[in-house]
Amino acid sequence: MNWIRENRAAAGVVGVSGLVVLAVLAFGVFGVQTKFFDDEVAEGGPVFDSGAASDIASDVVDEATTDDMNRFMESNDTPIEVPADEPMPPAVDEAQESGVIVTQFEGSFGPRSHPGEGVAKILNDGTEQRFLRFEEFATDNGPDLNVYLTTADADADAGDFGASGQFVDLGDLKGNVGEQNYEVPADVDLDEFDTVVIWCVRFGVAFAAADLAPAG
């Protein structure tokens, strides 16, 4: 009987030890992994519904091509300058009215409970559509990180960021490192919701934050 009791006790110890090992492994895979492994993204500038894009590169024309174009124009008597019989239309005061993408608001990320760096920008093409863009962005990785626009300032108490009615959730953080874009709903007043917060939903803490101010 003593032998049976001893073996049962040993089996119990082995079972408990196995559970401890499994718990440690689970924490290692699901807890530590998100902290020490970066999710890097590299999104180009956003493309608006109007077709405007912020990363359109200019065509480069070499000297030989330029010479060919000039010879073609000369041989076909194509004038280089054409006088206008009618006055030119008035210049557009706002660049965005011509479909050019402009930065309306911007701010720099700073640390909260974790390091934070980079620039947050609000881009607009003259329509109601707007995008929040991160450039040279970096913070620590973590579980359930979301991008919030909040009414609270970047240095506010953490509880103010998640207060009911005081934030707009733009969705999951796409990566803790790199350039990325988030569309801002048309009904969001950016004069009120003027702070970007990287918010950990699971633990209710702010990783990094940036106050937005009018650009230029």
KOLMAR-304243 format. One record per residue (C-alpha): residue number from 1; x, y, z. Coordinates in nm, 3 decimals, always signed. Layout:
N
+-----+---------+---------+---------+
! seq !      px !      py !      pz !
+-----+---------+---------+---------+
! NUM !       X !       Y !       Z !
...
+-----+---------+---------+---------+
//
This chain:
216
+-----+---------+---------+---------+
! seq !      px !      py !      pz !
+-----+---------+---------+---------+
!   1 !  +0.000 !  +0.000 !  +0.000 !
!   2 !  +0.285 !  +0.238 !  +0.079 !
!   3 !  +0.427 !  +0.174 !  -0.269 !
!   4 !  +0.092 !  +0.267 !  -0.429 !
!   5 !  +0.063 !  +0.587 !  -0.223 !
!   6 !  +0.418 !  +0.689 !  -0.313 !
!   7 !  +0.358 !  +0.632 !  -0.684 !
!   8 !  +0.031 !  +0.827 !  -0.674 !
!   9 !  +0.211 !  +1.115 !  -0.502 !
!  10 !  +0.487 !  +1.106 !  -0.762 !
!  11 !  +0.233 !  +1.105 !  -1.043 !
!  12 !  +0.063 !  +1.408 !  -0.887 !
!  13 !  +0.390 !  +1.600 !  -0.870 !
!  14 !  +0.464 !  +1.516 !  -1.235 !
!  15 !  +0.115 !  +1.631 !  -1.335 !
!  16 !  +0.145 !  +1.964 !  -1.156 !
!  17 !  +0.493 !  +2.016 !  -1.300 !
!  18 !  +0.355 !  +1.951 !  -1.648 !
!  19 !  +0.084 !  +2.213 !  -1.601 !
!  20 !  +0.341 !  +2.466 !  -1.484 !
!  21 !  +0.557 !  +2.398 !  -1.790 !
!  22 !  +0.256 !  +2.439 !  -2.020 !
!  23 !  +0.164 !  +2.766 !  -1.852 !
!  24 !  +0.517 !  +2.899 !  -1.892 !
!  25 !  +0.525 !  +2.797 !  -2.257 !
!  26 !  +0.187 !  +2.957 !  -2.322 !
!  27 !  +0.305 !  +3.282 !  -2.166 !
!  28 !  +0.623 !  +3.265 !  -2.369 !
!  29 !  +0.440 !  +3.218 !  -2.695 !
!  30 !  +0.144 !  +3.452 !  -2.645 !
!  31 !  +0.280 !  +3.707 !  -2.398 !
!  32 !  +0.649 !  +3.762 !  -2.450 !
!  33 !  +0.642 !  +3.705 !  -2.825 !
!  34 !  +0.435 !  +4.016 !  -2.894 !
!  35 !  +0.671 !  +4.229 !  -2.686 !
!  36 !  +0.999 !  +4.125 !  -2.837 !
!  37 !  +0.903 !  +4.065 !  -3.201 !
!  38 !  +0.832 !  +4.369 !  -3.420 !
!  39 !  +0.549 !  +4.378 !  -3.673 !
!  40 !  +0.694 !  +4.599 !  -3.945 !
!  41 !  +0.483 !  +4.759 !  -4.217 !
!  42 !  +0.573 !  +4.987 !  -4.507 !
!  43 !  +0.257 !  +5.124 !  -4.665 !
!  44 !  +0.281 !  +5.383 !  -4.939 !
!  45 !  +0.080 !  +5.701 !  -4.925 !
!  46 !  -0.297 !  +5.655 !  -4.921 !
!  47 !  -0.498 !  +5.658 !  -5.244 !
!  48 !  -0.815 !  +5.863 !  -5.222 !
!  49 !  -1.146 !  +5.779 !  -5.389 !
!  50 !  -1.089 !  +6.082 !  -5.614 !
!  51 !  -0.780 !  +5.908 !  -5.753 !
!  52 !  -0.539 !  +6.146 !  -5.581 !
!  53 !  -0.231 !  +5.975 !  -5.440 !
!  54 !  +0.043 !  +6.124 !  -5.226 !
!  55 !  +0.331 !  +5.920 !  -5.364 !
!  56 !  +0.309 !  +5.979 !  -5.740 !
!  57 !  +0.662 !  +6.022 !  -5.872 !
!  58 !  +0.750 !  +6.263 !  -6.153 !
!  59 !  +0.862 !  +6.118 !  -6.488 !
!  60 !  +1.233 !  +6.159 !  -6.551 !
!  61 !  +1.319 !  +6.258 !  -6.908 !
!  62 !  +1.680 !  +6.222 !  -7.016 !
!  63 !  +1.862 !  +6.473 !  -7.234 !
!  64 !  +1.845 !  +6.257 !  -7.548 !
!  65 !  +1.466 !  +6.230 !  -7.521 !
!  66 !  +1.440 !  +6.606 !  -7.469 !
!  67 !  +1.644 !  +6.667 !  -7.785 !
!  68 !  +1.423 !  +6.429 !  -7.985 !
!  69 !  +1.111 !  +6.609 !  -7.863 !
!  70 !  +1.254 !  +6.948 !  -7.960 !
!  71 !  +1.354 !  +6.826 !  -8.310 !
!  72 !  +1.006 !  +6.680 !  -8.361 !
!  73 !  +0.842 !  +7.006 !  -8.259 !
!  74 !  +1.070 !  +7.207 !  -8.492 !
!  75 !  +1.007 !  +6.978 !  -8.791 !
!  76 !  +0.632 !  +7.007 !  -8.740 !
!  77 !  +0.637 !  +7.382 !  -8.679 !
!  78 !  +0.502 !  +7.330 !  -8.329 !
!  79 !  +0.541 !  +7.654 !  -8.133 !
!  80 !  +0.701 !  +7.616 !  -7.793 !
!  81 !  +0.495 !  +7.906 !  -7.660 !
!  82 !  +0.135 !  +7.969 !  -7.757 !
!  83 !  -0.005 !  +8.317 !  -7.688 !
!  84 !  -0.338 !  +8.316 !  -7.508 !
!  85 !  -0.617 !  +8.521 !  -7.664 !
!  86 !  -0.824 !  +8.503 !  -7.346 !
!  87 !  -0.713 !  +8.580 !  -6.992 !
!  88 !  -0.610 !  +8.289 !  -6.777 !
!  89 !  -0.854 !  +8.178 !  -6.507 !
!  90 !  -0.782 !  +8.308 !  -6.156 !
!  91 !  -0.525 !  +8.116 !  -5.955 !
!  92 !  -0.655 !  +7.864 !  -5.703 !
!  93 !  -0.590 !  +7.985 !  -5.350 !
!  94 !  -0.621 !  +7.646 !  -5.185 !
!  95 !  -0.392 !  +7.378 !  -5.324 !
!  96 !  -0.634 !  +7.107 !  -5.216 !
!  97 !  -0.906 !  +7.247 !  -5.445 !
!  98 !  -0.704 !  +7.127 !  -5.742 !
!  99 !  -0.689 !  +6.771 !  -5.612 !
! 100 !  -0.348 !  +6.807 !  -5.450 !
! 101 !  -0.306 !  +6.614 !  -5.126 !
! 102 !  -0.225 !  +6.841 !  -4.835 !
! 103 !  -0.136 !  +6.782 !  -4.470 !
! 104 !  -0.409 !  +6.937 !  -4.255 !
! 105 !  -0.282 !  +6.835 !  -3.911 !
! 106 !  +0.034 !  +6.679 !  -3.777 !
! 107 !  +0.210 !  +6.594 !  -3.455 !
! 108 !  +0.496 !  +6.391 !  -3.312 !
! 109 !  +0.458 !  +6.070 !  -3.111 !
! 110 !  +0.593 !  +6.057 !  -2.760 !
! 111 !  +0.616 !  +5.781 !  -2.502 !
! 112 !  +0.344 !  +5.686 !  -2.255 !
! 113 !  +0.379 !  +5.344 !  -2.091 !
! 114 !  +0.616 !  +5.242 !  -2.375 !
! 115 !  +0.854 !  +5.426 !  -2.608 !
! 116 !  +0.699 !  +5.607 !  -2.902 !
! 117 !  +0.842 !  +5.804 !  -3.193 !
! 118 !  +0.749 !  +5.920 !  -3.541 !
! 119 !  +0.503 !  +6.162 !  -3.699 !
! 120 !  +0.125 !  +6.145 !  -3.731 !
! 121 !  -0.036 !  +6.336 !  -4.020 !
! 122 !  -0.392 !  +6.398 !  -4.136 !
! 123 !  -0.398 !  +6.400 !  -4.519 !
! 124 !  -0.680 !  +6.541 !  -4.731 !
! 125 !  -0.745 !  +6.582 !  -5.105 !
! 126 !  -1.008 !  +6.856 !  -5.087 !
! 127 !  -1.298 !  +6.615 !  -5.042 !
! 128 !  -1.451 !  +6.487 !  -4.717 !
! 129 !  -1.215 !  +6.189 !  -4.722 !
! 130 !  -0.919 !  +6.201 !  -4.482 !
! 131 !  -0.644 !  +5.963 !  -4.382 !
! 132 !  -0.431 !  +5.941 !  -4.071 !
! 133 !  -0.076 !  +5.847 !  -4.172 !
! 134 !  +0.217 !  +5.740 !  -3.955 !
! 135 !  +0.569 !  +5.810 !  -4.081 !
! 136 !  +0.895 !  +5.687 !  -3.923 !
! 137 !  +0.674 !  +5.538 !  -3.655 !
! 138 !  +0.793 !  +5.299 !  -3.385 !
! 139 !  +0.672 !  +5.173 !  -3.048 !
! 140 !  +0.686 !  +4.844 !  -2.860 !
! 141 !  +0.472 !  +4.556 !  -2.975 !
! 142 !  +0.191 !  +4.435 !  -2.754 !
! 143 !  -0.146 !  +4.259 !  -2.741 !
! 144 !  -0.468 !  +4.416 !  -2.874 !
! 145 !  -0.315 !  +4.747 !  -2.982 !
! 146 !  -0.560 !  +4.984 !  -3.149 !
! 147 !  -0.540 !  +5.334 !  -3.296 !
! 148 !  -0.760 !  +5.590 !  -3.119 !
! 149 !  -0.842 !  +5.951 !  -3.189 !
! 150 !  -0.930 !  +6.108 !  -2.855 !
! 151 !  -1.043 !  +6.438 !  -2.706 !
! 152 !  -0.788 !  +6.402 !  -2.425 !
! 153 !  -0.439 !  +6.547 !  -2.466 !
! 154 !  -0.135 !  +6.323 !  -2.508 !
! 155 !  -0.031 !  +6.380 !  -2.147 !
! 156 !  -0.375 !  +6.313 !  -1.997 !
! 157 !  -0.450 !  +6.038 !  -1.747 !
! 158 !  -0.478 !  +5.699 !  -1.915 !
! 159 !  -0.841 !  +5.664 !  -1.806 !
! 160 !  -0.937 !  +5.968 !  -2.013 !
! 161 !  -0.838 !  +5.802 !  -2.340 !
! 162 !  -1.092 !  +5.522 !  -2.314 !
! 163 !  -1.376 !  +5.727 !  -2.167 !
! 164 !  -1.713 !  +5.664 !  -2.331 !
! 165 !  -1.782 !  +5.907 !  -2.615 !
! 166 !  -1.435 !  +6.059 !  -2.590 !
! 167 !  -1.255 !  +5.847 !  -2.850 !
! 168 !  -1.290 !  +5.712 !  -3.202 !
! 169 !  -1.143 !  +5.368 !  -3.272 !
! 170 !  -0.976 !  +5.358 !  -3.615 !
! 171 !  -0.903 !  +4.985 !  -3.585 !
! 172 !  -0.616 !  +4.752 !  -3.504 !
! 173 !  -0.262 !  +4.888 !  -3.519 !
! 174 !  -0.120 !  +4.745 !  -3.842 !
! 175 !  +0.235 !  +4.727 !  -3.711 !
! 176 !  +0.440 !  +4.865 !  -3.427 !
! 177 !  +0.708 !  +4.983 !  -3.671 !
! 178 !  +0.676 !  +5.161 !  -4.005 !
! 179 !  +0.455 !  +5.371 !  -4.229 !
! 180 !  +0.079 !  +5.303 !  -4.227 !
! 181 !  -0.256 !  +5.464 !  -4.310 !
! 182 !  -0.598 !  +5.474 !  -4.142 !
! 183 !  -0.908 !  +5.631 !  -4.292 !
! 184 !  -1.081 !  +5.883 !  -4.066 !
! 185 !  -1.463 !  +5.877 !  -4.072 !
! 186 !  -1.607 !  +6.187 !  -4.239 !
! 187 !  -1.815 !  +6.282 !  -3.934 !
! 188 !  -1.518 !  +6.300 !  -3.695 !
! 189 !  -1.439 !  +6.656 !  -3.585 !
! 190 !  -1.060 !  +6.677 !  -3.579 !
! 191 !  -1.070 !  +7.004 !  -3.389 !
! 192 !  -1.218 !  +6.800 !  -3.104 !
! 193 !  -1.062 !  +6.454 !  -3.154 !
! 194 !  -0.713 !  +6.594 !  -3.193 !
! 195 !  -0.492 !  +6.335 !  -3.024 !
! 196 !  -0.367 !  +6.004 !  -3.164 !
! 197 !  -0.323 !  +5.727 !  -2.907 !
! 198 !  -0.184 !  +5.376 !  -2.944 !
! 199 !  -0.413 !  +5.201 !  -2.697 !
! 200 !  -0.383 !  +4.854 !  -2.547 !
! 201 !  -0.744 !  +4.738 !  -2.524 !
! 202 !  -0.665 !  +4.428 !  -2.317 !
! 203 !  -0.486 !  +4.609 !  -2.033 !
! 204 !  -0.626 !  +4.961 !  -2.068 !
! 205 !  -0.295 !  +5.144 !  -2.111 !
! 206 !  -0.160 !  +5.391 !  -2.365 !
! 207 !  +0.161 !  +5.287 !  -2.540 !
! 208 !  +0.229 !  +5.618 !  -2.721 !
! 209 !  +0.044 !  +5.937 !  -2.811 !
! 210 !  +0.065 !  +6.241 !  -3.039 !
! 211 !  -0.119 !  +6.574 !  -3.015 !
! 212 !  -0.229 !  +6.700 !  -3.358 !
! 213 !  -0.208 !  +7.066 !  -3.458 !
! 214 !  -0.287 !  +7.247 !  -3.784 !
! 215 !  +0.001 !  +7.203 !  -4.029 !
! 216 !  +0.196 !  +7.490 !  -4.172 !
+-----+---------+---------+---------+
//
